[in-house]
Amino acid sequence: MTKAFSNLNIVITGATGVIGSTFAKGLAKKGAKIGLLGRDETKIERLQSEIDSDKKQTIVLKGDVLDKKSLINAKEIFNNKFGKVDVLLNVAGGNSPTATTEDEFYDKQSKKNFFDLDEKGVEQVFNLNYLGSFLPSQVFGEDIIGSELGTIINISSMNAFTPLTKIPAYSGAKASINNFTQWLATYFAGHIRVNAIAPGFFETNQNKQLLRNQDGSYSERANKILSQTPMGRFGNPEDLLGTLYWLIDDTQSGFVTGVVVPVDGGFSSYSGV
């Protein structure tokens, strides 16, 4: 247990996802008090039982990052058990098949090209990623503003810097997270440090259909990604933990705010030649 973390009250949105659950497990081992926030109470309870069977270190927070009232209620529940929130991890996010093209470059024969994308799907992706970080920052930020160790960490993506083919809505939404991170860091300068982590390519349930063929082998897209990643592999969620710990720990990153840290196996540094 790390003493610096044992004094922290942390809320994680999207806690049951691949990245969120990895963060929860890592921070629980360091002794932090954690609010596990998500829409599916059963999944949250399952995660809680994995990392904190006596329920002394974690609390289940059922809430929707797009429903401000549910977030306010979740904060009250957290406050009643652990006190005020020090750290917010905005992990909730995602893409939608309805906002994803089938073709990488325009093909009028494609079953789903740019002209076929569903506006509601695009709106859903923008809401989930941008508003889904904006609203929790509003609600939990009211606690964090009074914490000497206060910080907000958003989850961006490497496609925020250079958009990936097929996913225009998700790329645009994550670009908005970079901008929001910088804006919020400036707005709260001297009160709350605000940074973001930009994962490179990780194999998750969300992108499995893009990276794997039906027989389980890597798709053409996956092989293309690996060919552009100097470390030659996809990331593991645990690869993000060192950066997370550093950004949270005020003794190590106390003068760091408004940055987006790539954790990408060298993808962003490689020109392809």
C-alpha positions as CSV (number, residue, x, y, z in Angstrom):
1,M,0.0,0.0,0.0
2,T,1.3,3.5,-0.9
3,K,0.6,6.1,1.7
4,A,0.1,8.9,-0.8
5,F,-2.7,6.9,-2.4
6,S,-4.3,5.6,0.8
7,N,-5.3,9.2,1.6
8,L,-7.1,9.6,-1.7
9,N,-10.8,9.4,-2.6
10,I,-11.2,8.5,-6.3
11,V,-14.2,8.1,-8.6
12,I,-13.9,6.1,-11.8
13,T,-16.5,6.4,-14.5
14,G,-16.9,3.5,-16.8
15,A,-15.4,1.4,-14.0
16,T,-16.4,-2.0,-15.4
17,G,-14.8,-1.5,-18.8
18,V,-11.4,-2.9,-19.7
19,I,-9.5,0.3,-18.8
20,G,-11.7,1.3,-15.9
21,S,-11.5,-2.1,-14.1
22,T,-7.7,-2.1,-14.6
23,F,-7.5,1.3,-13.0
24,A,-9.8,0.2,-10.1
25,K,-7.7,-2.9,-9.4
26,G,-4.4,-1.1,-9.5
27,L,-5.6,1.8,-7.3
28,A,-7.2,-0.6,-4.8
29,K,-3.9,-2.3,-4.3
30,K,-2.4,1.1,-3.5
31,G,-5.0,1.7,-0.8
32,A,-7.2,4.4,-2.4
33,K,-10.9,4.7,-1.6
34,I,-12.7,4.1,-4.9
35,G,-16.2,4.9,-6.2
36,L,-17.0,2.4,-9.0
37,L,-19.4,4.2,-11.3
38,G,-21.3,2.6,-14.1
39,R,-24.8,1.9,-15.5
40,D,-24.9,-1.9,-14.7
41,E,-25.1,-2.4,-11.0
42,T,-24.5,-6.2,-11.3
43,K,-21.3,-5.7,-13.2
44,I,-20.1,-3.1,-10.7
45,E,-20.9,-5.5,-7.8
46,R,-19.0,-8.2,-9.5
47,L,-15.9,-6.0,-9.9
48,Q,-16.2,-4.9,-6.3
49,S,-16.2,-8.5,-5.1
50,E,-13.0,-9.1,-7.1
51,I,-11.0,-6.3,-5.6
52,D,-12.6,-5.6,-2.2
53,S,-14.6,-8.4,-0.8
54,D,-15.2,-6.7,2.6
55,K,-16.4,-3.5,0.8
56,K,-14.4,-1.3,3.0
57,Q,-12.4,0.3,0.3
58,T,-14.9,0.6,-2.6
59,I,-18.5,1.6,-3.1
60,V,-20.9,0.8,-5.9
61,L,-22.2,3.9,-7.7
62,K,-24.9,3.3,-10.2
63,G,-25.0,6.2,-12.5
64,D,-25.1,7.4,-16.1
65,V,-22.4,9.9,-17.2
66,L,-25.1,11.5,-19.4
67,D,-27.6,11.9,-16.6
68,K,-26.5,14.7,-14.3
69,K,-29.1,13.9,-11.6
70,S,-27.8,10.3,-11.3
71,L,-24.2,11.7,-11.0
72,I,-25.3,14.1,-8.2
73,N,-26.9,11.2,-6.4
74,A,-23.8,9.1,-6.9
75,K,-21.6,11.8,-5.4
76,E,-23.8,12.1,-2.3
77,I,-23.6,8.3,-1.8
78,F,-19.8,8.5,-2.1
79,N,-19.6,11.5,0.2
80,N,-21.6,9.8,2.9
81,K,-19.2,6.8,3.0
82,F,-15.8,8.2,2.2
83,G,-16.1,12.0,2.3
84,K,-15.2,14.4,-0.5
85,V,-13.8,13.3,-3.9
86,D,-10.1,14.1,-4.6
87,V,-9.6,12.5,-8.0
88,L,-11.9,11.9,-10.9
89,L,-11.0,9.5,-13.7
90,N,-13.2,10.0,-16.8
91,V,-12.9,6.6,-18.4
92,A,-16.4,6.2,-19.7
93,G,-16.5,6.4,-23.5
94,G,-16.8,4.4,-26.7
95,N,-17.7,4.1,-30.3
96,S,-20.8,2.9,-32.1
97,P,-21.1,0.6,-35.2
98,T,-23.7,3.0,-36.6
99,A,-21.0,5.7,-36.7
100,T,-18.4,3.5,-38.3
101,T,-17.9,3.2,-42.1
102,E,-17.2,-0.1,-43.7
103,D,-14.7,1.4,-46.2
104,E,-11.4,3.1,-45.3
105,F,-11.5,5.2,-48.5
106,Y,-14.7,6.2,-50.3
107,D,-16.2,3.3,-52.2
108,K,-19.6,3.8,-53.7
109,Q,-20.1,0.0,-53.7
110,S,-19.6,-0.2,-49.9
111,K,-22.6,-1.3,-47.9
112,K,-21.9,1.5,-45.4
113,N,-19.8,4.5,-46.5
114,F,-19.8,8.1,-45.1
115,F,-23.2,8.9,-46.7
116,D,-24.8,6.0,-44.9
117,L,-23.7,6.9,-41.3
118,D,-26.5,7.5,-38.9
119,E,-26.7,10.9,-37.4
120,K,-28.1,9.5,-34.1
121,G,-25.1,7.2,-33.9
122,V,-22.7,10.1,-34.4
123,E,-24.5,12.1,-31.8
124,Q,-24.4,9.2,-29.4
125,V,-20.6,8.9,-29.8
126,F,-20.1,12.6,-29.2
127,N,-22.3,12.7,-26.2
128,L,-20.8,9.6,-24.6
129,N,-17.2,10.8,-25.0
130,Y,-17.5,14.6,-24.6
131,L,-20.5,15.2,-22.4
132,G,-19.7,11.9,-20.6
133,S,-16.5,13.6,-19.4
134,F,-17.9,17.2,-19.1
135,L,-20.8,16.3,-16.8
136,P,-18.9,14.2,-14.3
137,S,-16.2,17.0,-14.2
138,Q,-19.0,19.4,-13.3
139,V,-20.5,17.3,-10.6
140,F,-17.4,15.8,-8.9
141,G,-15.3,18.8,-9.6
142,E,-17.2,20.7,-6.9
143,D,-15.5,18.4,-4.4
144,I,-12.2,18.3,-6.1
145,I,-11.8,22.1,-6.2
146,G,-11.5,22.0,-2.4
147,S,-8.9,19.2,-2.3
148,E,-5.2,20.0,-2.0
149,L,-4.5,16.8,-4.0
150,G,-7.2,17.4,-6.6
151,T,-6.9,16.2,-10.1
152,I,-9.0,15.1,-13.1
153,I,-7.7,12.6,-15.6
154,N,-9.5,12.1,-18.9
155,I,-9.1,9.3,-21.4
156,S,-8.2,10.4,-24.8
157,S,-6.9,8.3,-27.7
158,M,-4.2,8.4,-30.3
159,N,-6.8,9.0,-33.0
160,A,-7.4,12.4,-31.3
161,F,-4.1,13.6,-32.9
162,T,-4.5,11.9,-36.3
163,P,-8.0,10.6,-37.2
164,L,-8.2,6.9,-38.0
165,T,-10.1,5.6,-41.0
166,K,-13.6,4.3,-40.5
167,I,-14.3,6.0,-37.2
168,P,-14.9,9.8,-37.9
169,A,-17.2,10.3,-34.9
170,Y,-15.0,8.6,-32.4
171,S,-11.9,10.4,-33.7
172,G,-13.6,13.7,-33.5
173,A,-15.0,13.1,-30.1
174,K,-11.6,12.1,-28.7
175,A,-10.1,15.2,-30.3
176,S,-12.6,17.2,-28.3
177,I,-11.3,15.5,-25.1
178,N,-7.8,16.9,-25.8
179,N,-9.2,20.4,-26.2
180,F,-11.5,20.0,-23.1
181,T,-8.5,18.8,-21.1
182,Q,-6.5,21.9,-22.0
183,W,-9.4,24.2,-21.5
184,L,-10.2,22.8,-18.0
185,A,-6.6,22.8,-17.0
186,T,-6.4,26.5,-17.7
187,Y,-9.7,27.3,-16.1
188,F,-8.8,25.5,-12.9
189,A,-5.1,26.4,-12.8
190,G,-3.9,26.5,-9.2
191,H,-6.9,24.6,-8.0
192,I,-7.2,21.3,-10.0
193,R,-4.7,19.7,-12.2
194,V,-6.3,18.3,-15.4
195,N,-4.5,15.9,-17.7
196,A,-5.3,13.1,-20.1
197,I,-3.9,9.7,-21.1
198,A,-4.1,8.8,-24.8
199,P,-3.9,5.0,-25.1
200,G,-2.5,3.6,-28.4
201,F,-3.9,0.4,-29.8
202,F,-5.4,-1.9,-27.2
203,E,-7.4,-5.0,-28.1
204,T,-10.8,-4.6,-26.3
205,N,-14.3,-5.9,-26.8
206,Q,-15.1,-2.6,-28.4
207,N,-12.7,-2.9,-31.3
208,K,-12.4,-6.7,-31.5
209,Q,-14.6,-6.8,-34.7
210,L,-12.1,-4.5,-36.4
211,L,-9.0,-6.3,-35.3
212,R,-9.9,-10.0,-35.5
213,N,-11.2,-12.2,-38.3
214,Q,-14.0,-14.7,-37.6
215,D,-11.4,-17.4,-37.2
216,G,-9.6,-15.4,-34.5
217,S,-6.6,-14.4,-36.6
218,Y,-5.6,-10.7,-37.0
219,S,-7.4,-8.7,-39.6
220,E,-5.7,-6.7,-42.3
221,R,-6.4,-3.6,-40.2
222,A,-4.7,-5.2,-37.1
223,N,-1.7,-6.1,-39.1
224,K,-1.5,-2.6,-40.5
225,I,-1.6,-1.2,-37.0
226,L,1.2,-3.5,-35.8
227,S,3.3,-2.6,-38.8
228,Q,3.1,1.1,-37.7
229,T,3.8,0.3,-34.0
230,P,7.6,0.1,-33.3
231,M,7.1,-2.1,-30.3
232,G,5.2,-4.6,-32.5
233,R,2.3,-5.4,-30.2
234,F,-1.0,-4.2,-29.0
235,G,-1.0,-2.6,-25.5
236,N,-2.2,-4.3,-22.4
237,P,-4.4,-2.2,-20.0
238,E,-1.7,-2.6,-17.3
239,D,0.6,-0.6,-19.5
240,L,-1.4,2.5,-18.6
241,L,-1.0,2.2,-14.8
242,G,2.5,3.8,-14.5
243,T,1.3,6.9,-16.3
244,L,-1.9,6.9,-14.2
245,Y,0.0,6.7,-10.9
246,W,2.4,9.5,-12.0
247,L,-0.4,11.9,-13.0
248,I,-2.3,11.3,-9.8
249,D,0.7,11.6,-7.4
250,D,1.0,15.3,-6.6
251,T,4.6,14.8,-5.3
252,Q,5.7,13.6,-8.7
253,S,3.5,15.5,-11.2
254,G,2.5,18.6,-9.2
255,F,3.6,21.0,-11.9
256,V,2.0,18.9,-14.7
257,T,-1.3,20.1,-16.0
258,G,-3.0,20.4,-19.4
259,V,-1.0,17.6,-21.1
260,V,-2.1,14.6,-23.0
261,V,0.3,11.7,-22.5
262,P,0.5,9.1,-25.3
263,V,1.0,5.4,-24.2
264,D,1.2,3.9,-27.6
265,G,4.2,1.7,-28.2
266,G,5.8,4.4,-30.3
267,F,3.0,4.6,-32.9
268,S,3.0,8.5,-32.8
269,S,6.8,8.7,-33.3
270,Y,7.0,6.4,-36.3
271,S,6.7,7.9,-39.9
272,G,6.4,4.5,-41.5
273,V,9.9,4.5,-43.0
